[in-house]
Amino acid sequence: MVICDFCSLPAPAWRYPVLDIDHRAPDGRVLFTSVGDWLACDPCHMLIETNSMPELAQRAIDRWNLINYPKTTQLGKAVVAGFHERFVQHRRGPAIALEVVA
């Protein structure tokens, strides 16, 4: 199943061209690499387009908690906000609408 890279909602409607991103630990070690474009659902797309990054991070945390955990720490929120900051830095163009397959 294809999901939104921001909030994990199924059936994203938008694709953002993004360069590969190394996510690093404080000591500089690469923890993982995000490869290629990021997908977004309509609500996340609207938050991205209006540059509402704190709200986007909160939406991601709220959806993550709904799916996985009862609560997320402030550190968790900072990590998510950092992922989104790197998305903005590595973005390489406007959103592209995805074709809806029925």
Wavefront OBJ file of the C-alpha trace (Angstrom):
o trace
v 0.000 0.000 0.000
v 1.271 3.471 -0.887
v 1.086 5.979 1.980
v 1.743 9.646 2.669
v 5.394 10.123 3.673
v 4.342 12.748 6.211
v 1.360 11.254 8.074
v 1.037 7.670 6.727
v -2.500 8.207 5.401
v -3.182 5.767 2.526
v -3.553 6.863 -1.101
v -1.438 10.036 -1.336
v -2.422 12.444 -4.099
v 0.819 14.418 -4.545
v 4.486 13.746 -5.278
v 7.259 16.159 -4.322
v 10.591 15.922 -6.153
v 13.258 15.623 -3.452
v 16.960 14.787 -3.511
v 18.110 11.852 -1.383
v 18.487 12.847 2.274
v 20.872 11.359 4.839
v 19.345 11.496 8.316
v 22.205 11.676 10.805
v 22.722 11.074 14.500
v 24.156 13.946 16.570
v 27.613 12.356 16.172
v 27.295 12.523 12.369
v 26.601 8.831 11.702
v 24.046 8.219 8.959
v 21.034 6.561 10.582
v 19.134 6.064 7.333
v 18.726 7.615 3.918
v 15.465 8.836 2.460
v 15.694 8.001 -1.237
v 13.809 9.907 -3.905
v 10.556 11.789 -3.996
v 8.140 12.188 -1.076
v 4.404 11.527 -1.363
v 1.737 13.609 0.369
v -1.986 13.264 1.023
v -4.254 16.268 0.361
v -4.208 17.575 3.974
v -0.391 17.362 4.208
v -0.044 18.893 0.734
v -2.113 21.897 1.853
v 0.090 22.346 4.940
v 3.243 22.163 2.804
v 1.901 24.634 0.245
v 0.975 27.149 2.975
v 4.364 26.628 4.687
v 2.582 25.453 7.851
v 5.463 23.248 8.956
v 4.684 23.187 12.712
v 1.141 22.052 11.878
v 2.526 19.450 9.455
v 4.797 18.052 12.174
v 1.884 17.961 14.633
v -0.320 16.170 12.077
v 2.419 13.578 11.535
v 2.819 13.078 15.286
v -0.957 12.832 15.822
v -1.346 10.240 13.048
v 1.742 8.311 14.226
v 0.368 8.185 17.767
v -3.039 7.098 16.526
v -1.421 4.219 14.650
v 1.479 3.269 16.933
v 1.848 4.911 20.315
v -0.259 6.623 22.980
v 2.015 9.682 23.164
v 5.161 11.132 21.681
v 7.779 13.103 23.579
v 9.009 16.582 22.737
v 12.155 14.900 21.430
v 10.000 12.907 19.012
v 8.364 16.111 17.811
v 11.788 17.679 17.265
v 12.898 14.649 15.237
v 9.810 14.843 12.991
v 10.256 18.598 12.559
v 13.899 17.927 11.592
v 12.805 15.429 8.913
v 10.436 18.039 7.493
v 13.118 20.737 7.598
v 15.419 18.506 5.538
v 12.520 17.848 3.137
v 12.198 21.613 2.576
v 15.979 21.976 2.084
v 16.157 19.110 -0.424
v 12.926 19.803 -2.326
v 13.526 20.315 -6.035
v 10.327 21.643 -7.535
v 6.582 21.983 -7.193
v 4.175 19.236 -6.185
v 2.976 16.953 -8.959
v -0.569 15.597 -8.808
v -0.714 11.809 -8.930
v -3.142 10.004 -11.196
v -5.976 8.409 -9.290
v -6.344 4.751 -10.198
v -9.824 3.411 -9.575
l 1 2 3 4 5 6 7 8 9 10 11 12 13 14 15 16 17 18 19 20 21 22 23 24 25 26 27 28 29 30 31 32 33 34 35 36 37 38 39 40 41 42 43 44 45 46 47 48 49 50 51 52 53 54 55 56 57 58 59 60 61 62 63 64 65 66 67 68 69 70 71 72 73 74 75 76 77 78 79 80 81 82 83 84 85 86 87 88 89 90 91 92 93 94 95 96 97 98 99 100 101 102
